[in-house]
Amino acid sequence: MTYAFANGYRIVTPYIHKAMLRVQPEWHGKPLQDYIGHFHFHPPVKIDSGRLLVSGEKATPARILKQSDIISYTFHFHEPEVLSDPVNVIDITDDLVAVNKPASIPVHPVSSFRKNTVLKILEHDRPHLFDELGGERLRTLHRLDRPVSGVLIFGRNKKSATLFTEGLKSRAIKKEYVAKVKGIFPLGVIKLDQCLNRQSQFPLRYQADEKGKEAITLFERVSINEEEDYSIVSCQPVTGVTHQIRAHLQYLGYPIVNDIKYGGHSEKSLPVLPKIDYTQVTDAQTYFDWCENCQLGRRDTSHYPIEDLVTFSIYLHAMRYALCCSGWAWSFCAPPPKWLNENEVEKIFYKMNFKDRDYADNNININNNNNNNF
């Protein structure tokens, strides 16, 4: 695996990938073309290309499937681009590794991302880190949305993973984010206790719904810019529902400035999905005439939601994660995001330092038995 860099993006050199699927009972006795059409594969699966096999054999569209048939399809994989910002390590302890996650990069392999993920980039860019860890496999303890930046923590062992999970469930882990929102946010601490659920028409978005998951967030204004009509807001999610801060800010009427999925608007400060000449950033062995993406010079994005095409990053940054409990205490703070000016940075750090006293005053024992043995 190799990476290339162009126009401010990190690009994975296109590579051959084989997808393998086992036919489930409900598809027994049905034709292959119905199976392929139902799942809307992308890149599109061409049955007659010779690169699709059913249980090791070339197949026709009319091939009748049997339960437990193995469908394999070889294709040239073009991963989505991510921003070229490095994944910097904040700190390493005996139990945890904290990094500053750049916006645009998913935490782990998901959907169209396999190599352009925080874990894979760390393995590639910081091989000595894994040597220092003695070959340990880092455990994903929590997640940040792909366009969100900031503190991301991995576990080095089973105990730390267990305690971290307990800390989240008991709400002993304190999380502090900073956001840039539209409008002049009111003074004082606002506690929003509003359940969230997936939108029926847009299942990748969340909205207020009393039948949804419990979601509690504390908001506090840090500074305002009346001329440009925006506010910097400290956000402390007490619970951990997907898109919680983003959906809650939209619910309050102060969406994140550039979060178009939740009421913001697109800012064109970065080039969007540039046409990349792969002959300049990779060798000729990565080009295949039968690959539609190679012919385009970039990925085919015609099937992508518009917000995924323009939203590489949003103005939401995980500034700090901290835990103060008997037997296990830690605090990780990320550098401030570039979209904060010096005055805003000074104010957010002042507010965070003030809240340190709150952490010290709320020393919580999340698990006496485990902590005594840690």
C-alpha positions as CSV (number, residue, x, y, z in Angstrom):
1,M,0.0,0.0,0.0
2,T,1.3,3.5,-0.9
3,Y,-0.1,7.0,-0.4
4,A,0.3,10.0,-2.7
5,F,-0.4,13.6,-2.0
6,A,-1.9,16.2,-4.4
7,N,-3.9,19.4,-4.1
8,G,-4.0,19.1,-0.3
9,Y,-5.3,15.5,-0.3
10,R,-4.0,12.2,0.7
11,I,-4.7,9.6,-2.0
12,V,-4.4,5.8,-1.7
13,T,-2.8,4.3,-4.8
14,P,-5.7,2.4,-6.5
15,Y,-5.4,-1.3,-5.8
16,I,-7.0,-4.6,-6.8
17,H,-9.5,-5.8,-4.2
18,K,-11.5,-9.0,-4.1
19,A,-14.9,-8.9,-2.4
20,M,-16.4,-12.2,-1.2
21,L,-20.0,-12.7,-0.2
22,R,-21.9,-15.8,1.0
23,V,-25.3,-16.3,-0.4
24,Q,-27.9,-16.2,2.4
25,P,-30.9,-18.6,2.6
26,E,-33.4,-16.0,1.3
27,W,-31.6,-15.9,-2.0
28,H,-31.5,-19.7,-2.6
29,G,-33.1,-20.5,-6.0
30,K,-33.0,-17.0,-7.3
31,P,-31.0,-15.7,-10.3
32,L,-27.6,-14.0,-9.9
33,Q,-28.8,-10.9,-11.7
34,D,-31.5,-10.3,-9.1
35,Y,-29.0,-10.6,-6.3
36,I,-26.6,-8.1,-7.9
37,G,-29.4,-5.7,-8.8
38,H,-30.8,-5.8,-5.2
39,F,-27.6,-4.7,-3.4
40,H,-26.6,-1.9,-5.8
41,F,-22.9,-2.7,-5.8
42,H,-20.4,0.1,-6.4
43,P,-18.3,0.0,-8.5
44,P,-21.1,-1.6,-10.6
45,V,-20.7,-5.4,-10.9
46,K,-20.5,-6.6,-14.5
47,I,-21.4,-10.2,-14.5
48,D,-20.0,-10.9,-17.9
49,S,-16.6,-9.3,-17.2
50,G,-15.0,-12.5,-16.1
51,R,-14.1,-11.0,-12.8
52,L,-17.2,-12.3,-11.0
53,L,-17.2,-15.9,-9.9
54,V,-19.8,-18.0,-8.2
55,S,-18.2,-20.7,-6.1
56,G,-15.1,-20.4,-8.2
57,E,-16.9,-20.5,-11.6
58,K,-17.7,-17.9,-14.2
59,A,-21.4,-17.3,-14.2
60,T,-24.2,-15.9,-16.4
61,P,-26.8,-13.4,-15.2
62,A,-29.4,-16.3,-15.2
63,R,-27.2,-18.5,-12.9
64,I,-29.5,-19.9,-10.1
65,L,-27.9,-19.3,-6.7
66,K,-27.7,-21.9,-4.0
67,Q,-27.5,-21.3,-0.3
68,S,-23.9,-20.9,0.8
69,D,-22.6,-20.2,-2.7
70,I,-19.6,-17.9,-2.5
71,I,-19.8,-14.9,-4.8
72,S,-16.4,-13.2,-5.4
73,Y,-15.8,-10.1,-7.5
74,T,-12.4,-8.6,-8.3
75,F,-12.3,-4.9,-9.0
76,H,-10.0,-1.9,-9.1
77,F,-10.6,0.0,-5.8
78,H,-10.3,3.7,-5.8
79,E,-10.7,5.0,-2.2
80,P,-12.2,8.4,-1.4
81,E,-9.6,11.1,-0.9
82,V,-9.0,12.6,2.6
83,L,-7.2,15.8,3.6
84,S,-3.5,15.4,3.8
85,D,-3.1,16.5,7.5
86,P,-1.0,14.0,9.5
87,V,-2.3,11.9,12.4
88,N,-0.2,13.2,15.2
89,V,0.2,11.4,18.5
90,I,-0.9,13.4,21.6
91,D,0.3,11.0,24.3
92,I,1.1,7.4,25.0
93,T,0.5,5.8,28.4
94,D,0.8,2.2,29.6
95,D,-2.9,1.7,28.7
96,L,-3.9,4.3,26.1
97,V,-2.8,6.0,22.9
98,A,-4.3,9.4,22.2
99,V,-4.0,11.0,18.7
100,N,-5.2,14.2,17.1
101,K,-7.6,13.0,14.4
102,P,-7.7,15.2,11.3
103,A,-11.1,16.0,9.8
104,S,-12.2,14.0,6.8
105,I,-10.6,10.7,7.9
106,P,-12.7,7.8,9.3
107,V,-11.5,6.1,12.4
108,H,-11.4,2.5,11.0
109,P,-12.3,0.7,7.8
110,V,-15.9,1.5,6.8
111,S,-17.9,1.7,3.6
112,S,-15.5,2.9,0.8
113,F,-12.6,3.5,3.2
114,R,-10.1,0.7,3.8
115,K,-6.7,2.3,3.8
116,N,-7.5,6.0,4.3
117,T,-8.4,5.5,7.9
118,V,-6.8,6.7,11.1
119,L,-5.6,3.2,12.1
120,K,-4.1,2.4,8.7
121,I,-2.5,5.8,8.3
122,L,-0.9,5.4,11.8
123,E,0.5,2.0,10.8
124,H,1.9,3.5,7.6
125,D,3.2,6.8,8.8
126,R,4.3,5.8,12.3
127,P,5.6,2.2,12.1
128,H,8.0,2.8,15.0
129,L,4.9,3.5,17.2
130,F,3.7,-0.1,16.7
131,D,7.3,-1.3,17.3
132,E,7.2,0.6,20.7
133,L,3.9,-1.0,21.5
134,G,5.4,-4.5,21.0
135,G,3.1,-5.4,18.2
136,E,0.0,-4.7,20.2
137,R,-3.3,-4.2,18.3
138,L,-4.8,-0.9,19.1
139,R,-8.5,-1.2,20.2
140,T,-11.0,1.4,19.0
141,L,-12.6,2.8,22.2
142,H,-14.8,5.5,20.7
143,R,-15.4,7.3,17.5
144,L,-15.5,10.7,16.0
145,D,-17.6,11.5,12.9
146,R,-15.5,11.6,9.7
147,P,-15.6,15.4,9.3
148,V,-14.9,16.0,13.0
149,S,-11.3,16.5,14.3
150,G,-9.6,16.3,17.7
151,V,-8.9,13.8,20.5
152,L,-9.3,10.2,19.6
153,I,-8.2,7.5,22.1
154,F,-7.2,3.9,21.4
155,G,-6.8,1.1,24.0
156,R,-3.6,-0.9,24.3
157,N,-5.0,-3.8,26.3
158,K,-8.3,-5.5,27.3
159,K,-8.4,-3.9,30.8
160,S,-8.2,-0.4,29.4
161,A,-10.9,-1.1,26.9
162,T,-13.1,-2.5,29.6
163,L,-12.6,0.5,31.9
164,F,-13.0,3.0,29.1
165,T,-16.4,1.4,28.2
166,E,-17.4,1.5,31.9
167,G,-16.4,5.2,32.1
168,L,-18.6,6.0,29.1
169,K,-21.6,4.1,30.5
170,S,-21.3,5.7,33.9
171,R,-20.7,9.1,32.4
172,A,-17.5,9.5,34.3
173,I,-15.5,10.4,31.2
174,K,-15.7,14.1,30.5
175,K,-15.8,15.2,26.9
176,E,-15.4,18.7,25.8
177,Y,-15.8,19.9,22.2
178,V,-15.6,23.3,20.6
179,A,-17.9,24.4,17.7
180,K,-18.3,27.4,15.5
181,V,-22.1,28.0,15.1
182,K,-24.3,30.3,13.1
183,G,-25.9,33.2,15.0
184,I,-25.3,34.7,18.4
185,F,-25.5,32.0,21.0
186,P,-27.1,33.0,24.3
187,L,-25.1,33.5,27.5
188,G,-25.1,30.9,30.3
189,V,-25.0,27.1,30.4
190,I,-27.8,25.5,28.3
191,K,-28.6,21.8,29.2
192,L,-30.4,20.2,26.3
193,D,-32.1,16.9,27.2
194,Q,-33.6,15.8,23.9
195,C,-33.9,12.3,22.6
196,L,-32.6,11.6,19.1
197,N,-33.5,9.1,16.4
198,R,-32.6,8.4,12.8
199,Q,-34.7,10.3,10.2
200,S,-36.9,7.9,8.3
201,Q,-36.2,9.6,5.0
202,F,-32.5,10.1,5.6
203,P,-31.3,7.2,7.8
204,L,-27.8,8.7,8.1
205,R,-29.1,11.8,9.9
206,Y,-30.6,12.2,13.3
207,Q,-33.5,14.3,14.6
208,A,-35.4,15.1,17.8
209,D,-37.7,12.2,18.6
210,E,-39.1,11.4,22.0
211,K,-39.1,7.7,21.1
212,G,-35.3,7.9,20.3
213,K,-32.2,7.4,22.4
214,E,-31.5,9.6,25.4
215,A,-29.2,12.5,24.5
216,I,-28.0,15.2,26.8
217,T,-25.5,18.0,25.9
218,L,-24.3,21.0,27.9
219,F,-23.6,24.1,25.8
220,E,-21.9,27.3,26.9
221,R,-20.9,30.4,24.8
222,V,-17.2,31.1,24.6
223,S,-17.2,34.1,22.3
224,I,-19.2,35.8,19.6
225,N,-18.5,37.7,16.3
226,E,-21.4,40.0,15.7
227,E,-20.0,41.3,12.4
228,E,-19.8,37.8,10.9
229,D,-22.8,36.5,12.9
230,Y,-21.2,33.4,14.5
231,S,-20.4,32.1,18.0
232,I,-17.8,29.8,19.4
233,V,-19.5,27.4,21.8
234,S,-18.2,24.8,24.3
235,C,-20.1,21.5,23.9
236,Q,-20.1,18.8,26.6
237,P,-21.9,15.7,25.5
238,V,-23.0,13.7,28.6
239,T,-24.4,10.9,26.5
240,G,-22.9,9.5,23.3
241,V,-25.6,9.3,20.5
242,T,-24.3,9.4,16.9
243,H,-24.2,13.0,15.6
244,Q,-25.5,14.2,19.0
245,I,-23.8,17.6,19.1
246,R,-24.6,18.4,15.5
247,A,-28.3,17.4,15.8
248,H,-28.7,19.2,19.1
249,L,-27.2,22.5,17.8
250,Q,-29.5,22.3,14.8
251,Y,-32.4,21.7,17.2
252,L,-31.5,24.8,19.2
253,G,-31.4,26.9,16.0
254,Y,-27.6,27.4,16.0
255,P,-26.2,24.8,13.5
256,I,-22.5,24.4,12.9
257,V,-21.5,27.0,10.3
258,N,-20.4,24.6,7.6
259,D,-22.3,21.4,8.5
260,I,-24.8,21.2,5.6
261,K,-26.2,17.9,6.8
262,Y,-27.5,19.7,9.9
263,G,-28.5,23.2,8.7
264,G,-25.2,24.8,8.0
265,H,-23.9,25.9,4.6
266,S,-21.0,24.8,2.4
267,E,-17.8,26.8,2.5
268,K,-15.6,26.5,-0.5
269,S,-12.3,27.1,1.3
270,L,-10.9,23.8,-0.1
271,P,-11.0,22.3,-3.6
272,V,-13.7,19.7,-3.8
273,L,-12.9,16.2,-5.2
274,P,-10.2,17.4,-7.7
275,K,-9.6,15.5,-11.0
276,I,-6.4,13.7,-10.2
277,D,-4.0,12.6,-12.9
278,Y,-2.9,9.2,-11.4
279,T,0.0,9.0,-13.9
280,Q,1.6,11.9,-11.9
281,V,1.1,10.5,-8.4
282,T,1.3,6.7,-9.0
283,D,3.0,4.4,-11.4
284,A,1.4,3.1,-14.6
285,Q,0.7,-0.3,-13.0
286,T,-2.3,1.2,-11.2
287,Y,-4.1,2.0,-14.4
288,F,-6.5,-0.4,-16.0
289,D,-8.5,0.1,-19.2
290,W,-11.5,-1.8,-17.8
291,C,-11.7,0.4,-14.7
292,E,-14.2,3.3,-15.1
293,N,-12.6,5.3,-12.4
294,C,-9.2,5.1,-14.1
295,Q,-10.8,6.4,-17.3
296,L,-12.5,9.3,-15.4
297,G,-9.2,10.2,-13.7
298,R,-11.0,10.0,-10.3
299,R,-13.8,8.1,-8.5
300,D,-17.3,8.1,-10.0
301,T,-19.2,10.1,-7.4
302,S,-22.5,10.3,-9.3
303,H,-24.2,8.1,-6.7
304,Y,-22.9,10.1,-3.6
305,P,-25.1,12.4,-1.5
306,I,-24.1,16.0,-2.1
307,E,-23.1,16.6,1.6
308,D,-20.5,13.8,1.3
309,L,-19.0,15.5,-1.7
310,V,-18.5,18.9,-0.2
311,T,-18.2,18.2,3.6
312,F,-14.6,17.1,4.2
313,S,-14.5,18.9,7.5
314,I,-16.9,20.8,9.8
315,Y,-16.2,23.3,12.6
316,L,-16.5,20.8,15.4
317,H,-13.3,19.7,17.3
318,A,-12.9,17.4,20.3
319,M,-10.7,19.5,22.5
320,R,-10.4,17.2,25.5
321,Y,-11.3,13.8,27.0
322,A,-10.6,13.3,30.7
323,L,-11.3,10.8,33.5
324,C,-10.7,11.4,37.2
325,C,-11.5,8.3,39.2
326,S,-9.8,6.4,42.0
327,G,-7.3,4.1,40.4
328,W,-7.3,5.4,36.9
329,A,-7.0,9.1,35.9
330,W,-6.0,10.7,32.6
331,S,-6.6,13.8,30.5
332,F,-5.8,14.3,26.8
333,C,-6.0,17.7,25.1
334,A,-5.7,18.3,21.4
335,P,-4.2,21.4,19.8
336,P,-6.9,23.9,18.8
337,P,-8.3,23.8,15.3
338,K,-7.1,26.2,12.7
339,W,-10.5,27.8,12.3
340,L,-10.2,29.4,15.8
341,N,-8.5,32.8,15.9
342,E,-6.0,33.6,18.7
343,N,-8.5,35.4,20.8
344,E,-11.0,32.5,20.6
345,V,-8.2,30.0,21.4
346,E,-7.3,32.0,24.5
347,K,-10.9,32.0,25.7
348,I,-11.6,28.3,25.1
349,F,-8.4,27.4,27.0
350,Y,-9.4,29.7,29.9
351,K,-12.8,28.0,30.1
352,M,-11.2,24.6,30.0
353,N,-8.7,25.4,32.7
354,F,-11.5,26.7,34.9
355,K,-13.4,23.5,34.5
356,D,-10.4,21.5,35.7
357,R,-11.6,22.2,39.2
358,D,-14.9,20.5,38.4
359,Y,-13.1,17.3,37.3
360,A,-11.1,17.3,40.6
361,D,-14.2,17.9,42.6
362,N,-16.1,15.0,41.0
363,N,-13.7,12.1,41.6
364,I,-15.8,9.1,40.5
365,N,-15.0,5.4,41.1
366,I,-16.5,3.6,38.1
367,N,-15.5,0.1,39.2
368,N,-13.9,-0.6,42.5
369,N,-12.9,-4.1,41.7
370,N,-11.3,-3.4,38.3
371,N,-9.6,-0.2,39.5
372,N,-8.0,-2.0,42.4
373,N,-6.4,-4.5,40.0
374,F,-5.4,-2.0,37.3
